[in-house]
Amino acid sequence: MVNDTGFRAKKCVSYVQLGRIIESVDYEYFNRINDQYFKVQSEQIEGLWRAIDGKELRGTIDGVSGDKRGENVIKVVSHEDSESQIIGFYSGKKESEKTIVQEYFNQHDTLNSAYSFDALHTCPVLLESIESKEGIYLAQAAAAAVKKNQPELLEECQHMVQNLPFIYDFEDLEKGHGRIEHRIAGLYAMEVSLLDERWQSCNIQTLVAIYRKRERTKDKKISQEIVYFISNKALLTINDGNELYRAVRNHWSVESDNYVKDVNLGEDYLKCYKTNRSRAIASVFNVAVNLLRRKNKINNLRVIREDCNFDRKYAKSCFSTS
């Protein structure tokens, strides 16, 4: 301990004492430090894409008391390197993720980045706000066939795909995680005049329609779906089309950040019903994963975690900010 920190402790703190220490952490200030440290490099990247991603901390759900919702953390995650900043927390029992996200964008006068969203945030108020601040958005038009967020918008997207020619198309095949996924994407110039009046100020320019066919290698079971995204980025060149298609792909991939925290750090298995403590733990986990990703360029955190277990000096270097 002395060699690592320069501090000599009489004895290790107990589990109960550790909980009290964590609970005393000013997690909001802690997250501002994380934001300032990691943003230094990311702001230098022109046209940076970021995904807005929420995660429920399942360990905060007190099933004995009959709770069905717990604390939630909302992050902005970089498409390029998956580095993330926490922009807010909310209680699933009485608050909304949409409110936190809207407040985040209200704090900015102008936007230099591009943002991707799931269907929860596809609403005229948010998209108009991003458009008015010169930002770029890519928003899913519907969450799933059984949970349509904007049914009229989805219907118009389906109509355009059936009746209008695409401007650009892309196709790829991916194998991994026990499945084969085939994707075909069509990009269309969006006729915003055909949409309801409440969408007119959003300046919707492009529709991205992606057909996905998945086959599980174990039992050959096949599933198919078509997902739709809208954007205020115009299709001026094929590079614009490719950027939007890759932004859709990267949005899905950064959502795996939640999986990484659960599998590699066991975040969902930490039972904690005290709000400040659970939020502080989530904040520490977020910084830890950011630091590990900077050390491991191929983003294989399982490997780097094992290396840390066997090499103390390597572990220290991973969490060093010097």
C-alpha positions in Angstrom: 0.0 0.0 0.0 2.8 2.4 0.9 4.7 1.7 -2.3 1.5 2.2 -4.4 0.0 5.3 -2.8 2.6 6.7 -0.4 0.1 6.4 2.4 0.4 4.0 5.3 -2.9 2.7 6.6 -3.1 1.1 10.1 -5.6 -1.4 8.7 -7.9 -1.9 5.8 -11.4 -0.4 6.0 -14.3 -2.8 6.7 -17.0 -3.5 4.1 -19.4 -1.3 6.1 -16.9 1.6 6.3 -16.2 1.2 2.5 -19.9 1.7 1.9 -20.0 4.9 3.9 -16.9 6.2 2.1 -18.5 5.6 -1.3 -21.7 7.1 -0.2 -19.9 10.3 0.8 -18.5 10.7 -2.8 -19.8 13.8 -4.7 -20.6 11.8 -7.8 -21.6 14.9 -9.8 -18.2 16.6 -9.2 -16.5 13.2 -9.9 -18.3 13.0 -13.3 -17.3 16.5 -14.2 -13.7 15.6 -13.7 -14.1 12.5 -15.9 -15.8 14.7 -18.5 -13.0 17.3 -18.5 -10.2 14.7 -18.6 -11.5 12.5 -21.4 -13.0 15.4 -23.5 -9.6 16.9 -24.1 -8.9 14.6 -27.0 -12.4 13.9 -28.2 -13.2 17.6 -28.8 -10.3 17.7 -31.3 -12.1 15.2 -33.6 -14.1 17.0 -36.2 -17.6 15.5 -36.8 -17.5 13.3 -33.7 -20.4 11.0 -33.4 -21.9 10.2 -29.9 -24.7 7.9 -28.8 -27.1 8.8 -26.0 -27.5 5.6 -24.0 -29.4 4.8 -20.8 -28.9 1.9 -18.4 -30.9 0.7 -15.5 -28.8 -0.3 -12.5 -30.6 -3.6 -11.7 -28.8 -4.0 -8.4 -30.8 -1.0 -7.1 -34.2 -2.7 -7.6 -35.5 -3.8 -4.2 -37.7 -6.8 -5.2 -38.5 -7.6 -1.6 -40.3 -4.2 -1.3 -42.0 -4.8 -4.6 -40.0 -2.3 -6.7 -40.0 -2.9 -10.4 -37.8 0.0 -11.4 -34.5 1.2 -10.0 -31.8 3.9 -10.5 -30.8 4.7 -14.1 -27.7 6.2 -15.5 -27.6 8.1 -18.8 -24.3 8.4 -20.8 -23.0 10.0 -23.9 -20.8 7.4 -25.6 -18.3 8.1 -28.4 -18.8 6.1 -31.5 -15.1 6.1 -32.3 -13.6 4.7 -29.1 -16.6 4.1 -26.8 -15.3 6.5 -24.1 -18.3 7.7 -22.2 -19.4 10.6 -19.9 -22.3 10.4 -17.5 -24.8 13.2 -18.1 -27.3 12.3 -15.5 -29.2 9.9 -13.2 -32.9 9.4 -12.6 -35.1 7.2 -10.6 -37.2 4.9 -12.8 -40.0 5.1 -10.3 -40.7 8.8 -10.7 -38.6 10.4 -13.3 -37.9 10.1 -17.1 -34.8 9.6 -19.2 -36.3 12.0 -21.8 -36.3 14.9 -19.4 -32.6 14.4 -18.5 -31.6 14.2 -22.1 -33.5 17.3 -23.0 -32.0 19.2 -20.1 -28.5 18.1 -21.3 -29.0 19.7 -24.8 -30.6 22.8 -23.2 -27.3 23.5 -21.6 -25.6 24.0 -25.0 -25.9 27.1 -27.2 -24.2 25.3 -30.2 -23.4 21.7 -30.9 -20.2 20.6 -32.7 -21.0 16.8 -32.5 -23.4 14.5 -34.1 -25.7 12.4 -31.9 -27.5 9.0 -32.3 -30.6 8.0 -30.4 -32.9 5.1 -29.9 -36.7 5.5 -30.5 -37.4 6.8 -27.0 -35.9 10.1 -27.9 -37.4 10.5 -31.4 -39.6 13.4 -30.7 -40.0 16.8 -32.4 -39.0 18.9 -29.4 -35.6 17.3 -29.0 -34.8 17.0 -32.7 -35.8 20.6 -33.3 -33.5 21.7 -30.5 -30.5 19.9 -32.0 -31.3 21.3 -35.4 -31.5 24.8 -34.1 -28.1 24.5 -32.5 -26.4 23.3 -35.7 -26.0 19.7 -34.5 -26.6 16.5 -36.4 -28.9 13.8 -35.2 -29.7 10.2 -36.2 -32.8 8.9 -34.5 -34.6 5.6 -34.7 -38.1 5.9 -36.0 -39.5 2.9 -34.1 -38.3 0.8 -31.3 -39.7 -2.5 -32.5 -42.8 -4.0 -34.3 -44.5 -4.5 -30.9 -43.5 -1.2 -29.4 -44.0 1.7 -31.9 -42.9 5.0 -30.5 -44.1 7.2 -33.4 -46.6 5.1 -35.4 -47.5 7.8 -37.9 -43.8 8.6 -38.6 -43.1 4.9 -38.9 -45.9 4.5 -41.4 -44.6 7.3 -43.6 -41.1 5.7 -43.5 -42.5 2.4 -44.7 -44.4 4.2 -47.4 -41.3 6.0 -48.7 -39.3 2.7 -48.8 -42.0 1.0 -50.8 -42.6 3.8 -53.3 -39.4 5.9 -53.7 -36.0 4.9 -55.2 -33.1 4.8 -52.8 -30.1 7.2 -53.4 -27.4 4.9 -51.9 -27.4 1.4 -50.7 -24.9 -0.6 -48.6 -24.6 -4.3 -47.7 -22.5 -6.3 -45.3 -22.3 -9.7 -43.6 -21.0 -10.2 -40.0 -20.2 -13.4 -38.2 -19.7 -13.6 -34.5 -21.4 -14.1 -31.0 -23.0 -17.3 -32.2 -24.8 -15.8 -35.2 -24.6 -14.7 -38.8 -26.1 -11.3 -39.5 -26.8 -10.0 -43.0 -27.6 -6.3 -43.4 -28.9 -4.4 -46.4 -29.3 -0.6 -46.1 -31.2 1.8 -48.3 -30.9 5.6 -47.9 -33.6 7.9 -49.1 -34.1 11.6 -49.5 -36.9 12.3 -46.9 -39.9 14.2 -48.1 -40.5 16.2 -44.9 -43.5 18.0 -46.5 -45.4 14.7 -46.3 -45.0 14.5 -42.5 -47.2 16.0 -39.9 -46.7 19.7 -39.2 -45.0 19.0 -35.8 -42.0 17.5 -37.6 -41.4 20.4 -40.1 -39.0 22.4 -37.9 -36.8 19.3 -37.4 -35.4 19.6 -40.9 -35.5 15.9 -41.6 -33.4 15.2 -44.7 -32.7 11.5 -44.8 -34.3 8.2 -44.1 -32.1 5.2 -43.5 -33.9 1.8 -43.8 -31.9 -1.3 -42.7 -33.0 -4.8 -43.3 -31.5 -7.3 -40.8 -31.5 -11.0 -41.1 -30.0 -13.0 -38.2 -29.3 -16.7 -38.2 -28.2 -18.4 -35.0 -25.4 -20.9 -35.8 -26.4 -23.3 -33.0 -30.0 -24.1 -34.2 -30.2 -22.2 -37.5 -33.1 -20.2 -36.2 -33.7 -17.1 -38.4 -35.1 -13.7 -37.3 -35.7 -10.7 -39.6 -36.6 -7.1 -39.1 -36.5 -3.7 -40.8 -35.4 -0.7 -38.7 -35.7 3.0 -39.7 -33.6 6.0 -38.8 -34.2 9.7 -39.7 -31.5 12.4 -39.8 -31.1 16.1 -40.6 -27.9 15.3 -42.5 -28.4 15.6 -46.3 -27.2 13.0 -48.8 -24.9 15.2 -50.9 -22.3 12.6 -51.6 -21.8 8.8 -51.1 -19.6 9.7 -48.2 -22.6 11.2 -46.4 -24.5 8.0 -47.0 -21.7 5.9 -45.7 -21.3 8.1 -42.6 -24.9 7.7 -41.7 -24.9 3.9 -42.3 -21.8 3.6 -40.1 -23.4 5.8 -37.5 -26.3 3.3 -37.3 -23.9 0.4 -37.0 -21.8 2.2 -34.3 -24.9 3.2 -32.3 -25.8 -0.5 -31.9 -22.2 -1.4 -31.0 -21.8 1.2 -28.3 -24.9 -0.1 -26.6 -22.7 -3.1 -25.7 -21.0 -0.8 -23.2 -23.8 -1.8 -20.8 -23.0 -5.4 -21.4 -19.3 -4.8 -20.8 -19.9 -3.2 -17.4 -22.2 -6.1 -16.3 -19.9 -9.0 -17.6 -16.5 -7.5 -16.8 -17.3 -5.5 -13.7 -20.5 -7.2 -12.4 -22.3 -3.9 -12.1 -25.8 -5.4 -12.1 -24.9 -7.8 -9.4 -24.0 -5.1 -6.8 -27.0 -4.8 -4.6 -27.3 -1.3 -3.3 -30.5 0.5 -2.4 -29.0 3.8 -1.3 -29.2 6.4 -4.1 -26.0 8.3 -3.6 -23.9 5.2 -3.1 -25.3 3.4 -6.2 -24.7 6.5 -8.3 -21.1 6.9 -7.0 -20.3 3.3 -7.8 -21.7 3.7 -11.3 -19.5 6.8 -11.8 -16.4 5.0 -10.6 -17.1 2.1 -12.9 -17.5 4.5 -15.8 -14.1 6.1 -15.2 -12.5 2.7 -14.7 -13.8 1.4 -18.1 -12.7 4.6 -19.8 -9.1 4.2 -18.5 -9.0 0.5 -19.4 -10.2 1.2 -22.9 -7.4 3.8 -23.4 -4.9 1.1 -22.4 -6.4 -1.7 -24.5 -6.8 -0.5 -28.1 -8.7 -3.6 -29.3 -11.3 -3.0 -26.6 -11.0 -6.6 -25.2 -11.6 -5.7 -21.5 -11.7 -9.4 -20.4 -8.1 -9.9 -21.5 -6.9 -6.7 -19.9 -8.7 -7.6 -16.6 -6.9 -10.9 -16.5 -3.6 -9.2 -17.2 -4.2 -6.8 -14.3 -4.8 -9.8 -12.0 -1.4 -11.3 -12.7 0.7 -8.1 -13.0 0.5 -5.5 -10.3 2.6 -2.9 -12.1 0.5 -3.3 -15.3 -2.6 -2.8 -13.2 -1.2 0.4 -11.8 -0.3 1.7 -15.2 -3.9 1.0 -16.5 -5.4 3.3 -13.9 -2.7 6.0 -14.0 -3.7 9.4 -15.5 -0.1 10.5 -16.0 
